[in-house]
Amino acid sequence: MSQLKSLDLPEPGSAGGTTARASASSGSRWWIWLLVLVIAAGGYWYYRTNHNKAQDAAAAPGGAGKGRGPGGANFAVPVVVATAQAGDLPVYFNGLGTVTPLSTVTVHSRVDGQLISIAFKEGQFVQKGDLLAEIDPRPFQVQLEQAEGQLAKDQAARRDAEVNYERFKLLFKEGVIPQQQLDTQQAQVGQFDGSIKSDQAQIDNAKLQLTYCRITSPTTGRIGLRLVDPGNIIHASDANGLLVITQIQPIAVVFSLPQDQLPAVYDKLRKGSQLFVDAFDRDNTYKITTGKLLTIDNQIDPTTGTYKLKAEFDNRDNALFPNQFVNIHLLVDTRKGLTLVPLPAIQRGPDGTYVYAMGEGNVVKIRPVTIAQTTGDTAGLTSGLKPGEVVVTDGQDKLQDGSKIVPSTAPAGNAPSGSTAAPLPAGKQSQNPGQQSRPANAGGKKQ
């Protein structure tokens, strides 16, 4: 005990106490440095293993293609393709037109009177001569009877004057009356002849007024909304009329084209060629009907630099309506012997237009092409591509010359249910056999 008591211990805060605490702390942290070394070694091993696997996969046969993605990784690019076809491509001039009826008639009454009945329904189609309305005919019937009575009176007076004239002629031969009295009697007979003719005209006029009491259609067409109701007193001088009839079978469309296109159209008309016209809806997606070009205007509008044309359509299904706006496609020519591809396949660069053509092993090559005509979604080529070759129509932004692709004829998810896969040319099968696709419309004619 005495020895223990005599042991000199360092006091708190002295240098000896500090050294002892430092030794104890460093002895307790050695395992933390060991854990850091183990984690670093594991990370290095994981990196080397994955890097070697990626190199082995790239070097293996049938591995990733020649396509280069971001960061330089090799992969095959999925794209949409279509097959070039040989065919003819129509040449259209497109313009905006307005449907215009060949005739529009506002029906007025030709006499004054009360409208007692109508014989049509709003929106009804009528033929020329059909009864439309009736006006009260009784006032005009009275006028007719008055004219007929006056005619009978004048005819009786003429007969009396004629008998007296015959009597005066005998008296004149016997020298009883002078020549002047005979001539006066003869003139009186002529006056009654004139009165009878006037009376007959009054009768005819009254009959005509009775005819006008029955209002008939002056043309064939469709009736609009009724402007006057039965029971109203109408007049021949009324500004609005009774109704409006519009002829819509056939019907016309007036449209405009740029003046630069006038020579081609005018040359066809001078040669007697019949030009056909397609009318499309306002969105220019649905073809409404087909007609023929009638004529062109005799002058160019200097304010717009355009000229007007007029086309006629049978309109048997009443698809065109007066004052409707339509898109007009005028067929002026047909380019023959072209190679047709979908328009999205055409790419443009500093050296001109080109396409990505698929070759052996599903490898694409840049192919410069010459465009002769584009119509709708189809481009007609004169050089650079042959019918039967396959071109990329979607996904070109990920391609370069020599890239390998996974071709498909329909975008993923857009194929309709029940569709069958479209086979590619021999030696150019898709590397995604499980995908169903539909045949691409590789630039067919404009329907």
C-alpha positions in Angstrom: 0.0 0.0 0.0 2.8 2.3 0.8 4.4 1.6 -2.6 1.1 2.4 -4.4 0.8 5.6 -2.5 4.3 6.6 -3.3 3.6 6.2 -7.1 3.8 9.5 -8.9 0.8 10.0 -11.2 0.6 12.9 -13.6 -1.7 15.6 -12.6 -4.6 16.6 -14.8 -3.6 19.1 -17.5 0.0 18.1 -17.4 2.0 17.0 -20.5 2.1 13.4 -19.4 -1.7 13.2 -19.3 -2.0 14.5 -22.8 0.4 11.9 -24.2 -1.5 9.1 -22.6 -4.8 10.2 -24.1 -3.4 10.6 -27.6 -2.0 7.0 -27.5 -5.4 5.7 -26.5 -7.2 7.6 -29.3 -4.9 6.5 -32.2 -5.2 2.9 -31.0 -9.0 3.0 -31.4 -9.0 4.5 -35.0 -6.9 2.0 -36.9 -10.0 -0.1 -37.9 -11.5 3.0 -39.8 -8.5 3.2 -42.1 -8.7 -0.5 -42.7 -12.4 -0.1 -43.8 -11.5 2.7 -46.2 -8.8 0.5 -47.9 -11.2 -2.4 -48.3 -13.8 -0.2 -50.0 -11.3 1.3 -52.4 -10.0 -2.2 -53.3 -13.6 -3.4 -54.0 -14.4 -0.4 -56.2 -11.3 -0.9 -58.3 -12.1 -4.6 -58.7 -15.7 -3.8 -59.8 -14.5 -1.2 -62.4 -12.0 -3.6 -63.9 -14.5 -6.5 -64.1 -17.2 -4.4 -66.0 -14.7 -2.8 -68.3 -13.3 -6.2 -69.4 -16.8 -7.5 -70.0 -17.7 -4.5 -72.2 -14.5 -5.0 -74.3 -15.2 -8.8 -74.6 -18.8 -8.1 -75.8 -17.7 -5.6 -78.4 -15.0 -7.9 -79.7 -17.4 -11.0 -79.9 -19.0 -11.9 -83.3 -22.6 -10.7 -83.6 -22.1 -8.1 -80.9 -22.9 -4.4 -81.1 -23.0 -2.8 -84.6 -21.1 0.0 -86.1 -23.5 2.7 -85.0 -21.9 5.2 -82.7 -24.0 6.6 -79.8 -23.2 9.3 -77.2 -19.8 8.7 -75.6 -18.6 6.5 -78.4 -20.5 3.3 -77.3 -21.4 0.9 -80.2 -25.1 0.0 -80.8 -27.6 -0.7 -83.6 -30.1 2.1 -84.1 -33.8 1.3 -84.4 -35.3 3.1 -87.4 -38.3 3.1 -89.7 -37.8 2.1 -93.3 -39.7 2.0 -96.6 -39.1 0.5 -100.0 -38.6 2.8 -103.0 -41.1 2.1 -105.8 -41.3 2.9 -109.5 -44.3 4.9 -110.6 -45.8 8.1 -111.9 -46.3 11.2 -109.8 -49.1 13.8 -110.5 -48.3 17.5 -110.6 -50.8 19.6 -108.7 -51.3 23.3 -108.3 -52.8 24.1 -104.9 -55.0 27.1 -104.0 -57.7 28.2 -101.7 -61.2 28.5 -103.1 -64.8 29.5 -102.2 -67.8 27.4 -103.2 -70.1 29.6 -105.4 -73.6 28.5 -106.7 -74.1 28.8 -110.4 -77.3 30.7 -109.8 -79.0 32.4 -106.8 -82.5 33.7 -107.1 -84.5 35.8 -104.6 -88.2 35.1 -105.3 -90.4 38.2 -105.2 -94.1 38.6 -105.7 -95.1 40.4 -109.0 -98.4 41.6 -107.6 -99.6 43.2 -104.3 -101.9 41.2 -102.0 -102.2 39.0 -99.0 -100.1 35.9 -98.8 -102.6 33.1 -98.0 -100.5 30.0 -98.2 -97.0 28.6 -98.8 -96.3 25.2 -100.5 -92.7 24.6 -99.5 -90.6 23.7 -96.5 -87.4 25.4 -95.5 -84.4 23.6 -96.9 -86.5 21.8 -99.5 -85.2 21.0 -103.0 -87.5 22.2 -105.7 -87.6 21.9 -109.5 -88.3 24.7 -111.9 -92.0 25.4 -112.1 -93.0 23.9 -108.7 -95.6 25.9 -106.7 -94.1 27.9 -103.9 -96.8 30.2 -102.5 -100.3 31.7 -103.3 -101.6 35.3 -103.0 -105.3 36.0 -102.5 -106.6 36.0 -106.2 -110.1 37.5 -105.5 -109.2 41.2 -106.3 -107.8 40.2 -109.6 -110.8 37.9 -110.3 -113.0 41.0 -109.9 -110.9 43.0 -112.3 -111.2 40.2 -114.8 -115.0 40.2 -114.6 -115.1 44.0 -115.0 -112.9 43.8 -118.1 -115.1 41.1 -119.6 -118.2 43.2 -118.9 -116.7 46.2 -120.6 -115.8 44.1 -123.5 -119.4 42.9 -123.9 -120.7 46.5 -123.7 -118.3 47.7 -126.4 -119.0 44.8 -128.7 -122.8 45.5 -128.5 -122.2 49.2 -129.3 -120.0 48.3 -132.2 -122.7 46.1 -133.7 -125.1 49.0 -133.5 -122.7 51.4 -135.1 -122.0 48.8 -137.9 -125.7 48.4 -138.6 -126.1 52.2 -138.8 -123.1 52.4 -141.1 -124.7 49.9 -143.5 -127.9 51.9 -143.5 -126.1 55.2 -144.1 -124.3 53.7 -147.1 -127.7 53.0 -148.8 -129.0 56.5 -147.9 -125.8 58.0 -149.4 -126.4 56.1 -152.7 -129.9 57.6 -152.8 -128.6 61.0 -152.1 -130.4 61.4 -148.8 -127.3 62.1 -146.6 -124.1 63.8 -147.4 -120.7 62.1 -147.6 -119.5 63.6 -144.3 -122.2 61.8 -142.3 -121.3 58.5 -143.8 -117.6 59.0 -143.0 -118.5 59.9 -139.4 -120.5 56.7 -138.9 -117.6 54.7 -140.4 -115.2 56.3 -137.9 -117.5 55.5 -135.0 -117.3 51.8 -136.0 -113.5 52.0 -135.9 -113.6 53.6 -132.5 -115.6 50.7 -131.1 -113.0 48.3 -132.7 -110.3 50.1 -130.7 -112.4 49.9 -127.5 -112.9 46.2 -128.0 -109.2 45.6 -128.4 -108.5 47.6 -125.3 -111.0 45.6 -123.4 -109.4 42.4 -124.5 -106.1 43.7 -123.3 -107.6 44.4 -119.9 -108.9 40.9 -119.8 -105.5 39.4 -120.6 -103.9 41.6 -117.9 -106.4 40.5 -115.3 -105.7 36.9 -116.2 -102.0 37.5 -116.0 -102.4 39.0 -112.5 -104.3 35.9 -111.5 -101.4 33.8 -112.8 -99.0 35.8 -110.7 -101.0 35.0 -107.6 -99.5 31.5 -107.9 -95.8 32.0 -107.3 -93.7 29.2 -108.9 -90.0 28.3 -108.7 -87.9 30.1 -111.5 -85.0 27.6 -111.1 -84.0 24.3 -109.7 -82.3 24.4 -106.3 -82.5 24.4 -102.6 -84.8 26.8 -100.7 -83.3 28.7 -97.8 -85.1 30.1 -94.7 -88.6 31.6 -95.2 -88.6 35.4 -95.2 -92.4 36.1 -95.1 -95.1 34.2 -93.2 -98.7 33.6 -94.5 -101.2 36.3 -93.7 -98.8 39.2 -94.5 -99.6 41.8 -97.1 -96.8 41.6 -99.7 -95.8 44.0 -102.5 -93.9 43.7 -105.7 -91.6 46.4 -104.4 -90.5 44.6 -101.2 -86.7 44.5 -100.9 -86.3 41.2 -99.2 -88.6 39.0 -101.2 -90.3 35.8 -100.1 -87.4 33.3 -100.2 -84.0 32.5 -101.8 -83.3 29.6 -104.0 -79.7 28.5 -104.6 -78.7 26.1 -107.3 -76.2 23.6 -105.8 -76.3 20.8 -108.4 -74.0 21.4 -110.2 -72.0 24.0 -108.2 -68.9 26.0 -108.8 -65.7 26.8 -106.9 -63.8 30.0 -107.6 -60.1 29.8 -106.5 -56.8 31.6 -107.1 -53.3 30.6 -108.2 -50.1 32.5 -108.4 -49.5 34.2 -111.7 -46.3 32.2 -112.3 -48.5 29.1 -112.8 -50.7 30.7 -115.4 -48.7 29.6 -118.5 -49.0 25.9 -117.7 -52.7 26.1 -117.1 -53.5 28.4 -120.0 -51.5 26.2 -122.4 -53.5 23.2 -121.4 -56.8 25.0 -122.0 -55.8 26.4 -125.4 -55.0 22.8 -126.5 -58.4 21.7 -125.4 -57.2 19.5 -122.5 -59.7 18.7 -119.7 -58.1 19.5 -116.3 -59.5 17.8 -113.3 -59.8 19.5 -109.9 -60.0 17.9 -106.4 -61.7 19.7 -103.6 -60.3 19.1 -100.1 -61.7 20.1 -96.7 -60.4 23.1 -94.8 -57.7 21.1 -93.1 -56.5 19.8 -96.5 -56.7 16.2 -95.3 -60.0 14.8 -96.7 -60.9 14.9 -100.4 -64.5 16.0 -100.7 -65.2 15.5 -104.4 -63.7 15.8 -107.9 -64.7 18.2 -110.7 -63.4 19.8 -113.8 -61.9 23.2 -114.6 -64.3 25.5 -116.6 -62.2 28.6 -117.3 -59.8 31.2 -116.0 -60.3 34.9 -115.5 -59.3 37.4 -118.2 -56.9 39.4 -116.0 -54.4 39.1 -113.1 -55.1 40.8 -109.8 -52.2 43.3 -109.5 -52.6 43.7 -105.7 -52.0 39.9 -105.0 -50.2 38.7 -108.2 -52.8 35.9 -108.6 -55.5 35.0 -111.1 -58.9 33.4 -110.6 -60.1 30.1 -112.0 -63.6 28.5 -111.9 -64.2 24.8 -111.6 -67.5 22.9 -111.7 -68.6 20.0 -109.6 -71.6 17.7 -110.0 -72.2 17.8 -106.2 -74.7 14.9 -106.3 -74.1 14.1 -102.7 -74.4 17.8 -101.7 -71.0 17.7 -100.1 -70.2 21.3 -101.2 -72.1 24.1 -99.7 -72.3 27.7 -101.0 -69.6 30.1 -99.5 -67.7 27.1 -98.1 -63.9 27.4 -98.0 -62.1 24.5 -99.6 -58.5 23.6 -100.7 -58.3 23.0 -104.4 -55.7 20.7 -106.1 -55.6 21.3 -109.8 -54.0 18.4 -111.7 -52.0 19.9 -114.6 -49.5 17.1 -115.5 -48.1 13.7 -114.5 -44.4 13.0 -114.2 -43.7 9.4 -115.4 -40.9 7.0 -114.7 -39.9 8.3 -111.3 -38.6 6.5 -108.2 -41.0 7.2 -105.4 -40.1 7.4 -101.8 -41.9 8.9 -98.7 -41.0 12.6 -98.3 -39.7 12.1 -94.7 -36.8 10.0 -96.2 -35.4 13.1 -97.9 -32.6 14.8 -95.9 -30.9 18.1 -96.8 -27.3 19.1 -96.2 -24.6 21.4 -97.4 -24.1 19.2 -100.5 -27.8 19.0 -101.4 -30.5 16.4 -100.8 -29.7 12.8 -99.8 -31.2 9.7 -98.2 -30.0 6.9 -96.0 -30.1 3.7 -98.1 -29.9 0.4 -96.3 -27.3 -2.1 -97.6 -26.1 -5.5 -96.8 -25.9 -6.3 -93.1 -28.4 -3.6 -92.3 -25.7 -0.9 -92.7 -26.9 2.4 -94.1 -25.0 4.6 -96.6 -25.6 8.2 -97.5 -26.9 8.4 -101.1 -27.2 11.8 -102.9 -30.5 12.1 -104.8 -32.2 14.4 -107.3 -35.8 15.4 -106.6 -38.0 15.9 -109.7 -41.4 16.4 -108.0 -43.0 16.3 -104.6 -46.7 15.7 -104.2 -48.2 15.4 -100.8 -46.1 13.0 -98.7 -44.3 11.5 -101.7 -41.1 12.6 -103.5 -40.3 11.6 -107.0 -36.5 11.0 -107.7 -34.8 11.0 -111.1 -31.3 9.8 -109.9 -29.5 8.4 -106.8 -31.9 5.6 -106.0 -33.4 2.6 -107.7 -36.8 1.0 -107.2 -36.7 -1.8 -104.6 -34.0 -0.2 -102.4 -34.8 0.4 -98.8 -34.5 3.9 -97.3 -34.8 5.2 -93.7 -37.9 7.4 -93.1 -37.6 8.0 -89.4 -34.7 8.1 -87.0 -32.1 9.7 -89.2 -31.0 12.1 -86.5 -29.1 9.2 -84.9 -27.4 7.9 -88.0 -24.2 8.6 -89.9 -22.6 7.0 -92.9 -21.9 3.3 -92.1 -24.2 3.1 -89.1 -25.9 -0.2 -88.4 -29.7 -0.2 -87.9 -32.6 -2.3 -86.7 -35.2 -1.7 -89.5 -38.9 -1.7 -89.0 -41.7 -0.7 -91.4 -43.9 0.9 -88.7 -43.2 2.9 -85.6 -43.3 0.9 -82.4 -46.7 1.1 -80.8 -48.4 2.4 -84.0 -49.1 -0.9 -85.7 -52.8 -1.7 -85.6 -54.0 -4.8 -83.7 -54.0 -7.9 -85.9 -51.5 -6.5 -88.4 -48.9 -8.8 -89.8 -45.2 -8.2 -90.1 -44.0 -6.9 -93.5 -41.0 -8.8 -94.8 -37.9 -6.9 -95.8 -35.9 -7.7 -98.9 -33.8 -10.8 -98.8 -30.7 -10.5 -96.7 -32.2 -7.4 -95.0 -34.4 -8.9 -92.3 -35.0 -7.0 -89.1 -32.9 -7.9 -86.0 -36.1 -7.6 -83.9 -38.1 -10.6 -85.0 -40.7 -10.2 -82.3 -41.9 -6.8 -83.5 -45.0 -6.7 -85.7 -45.2 -4.0 -88.4 -47.2 -3.0 -91.4 -46.1 -2.3 -94.9 -44.9 1.2 -95.4 -46.6 3.4 -98.0 -43.5 4.1 -100.0 -44.6 7.0 -102.0 -47.7 5.8 -103.9 -49.7 8.1 -106.1 -51.8 10.8 -104.5 -55.2 9.4 -103.9 
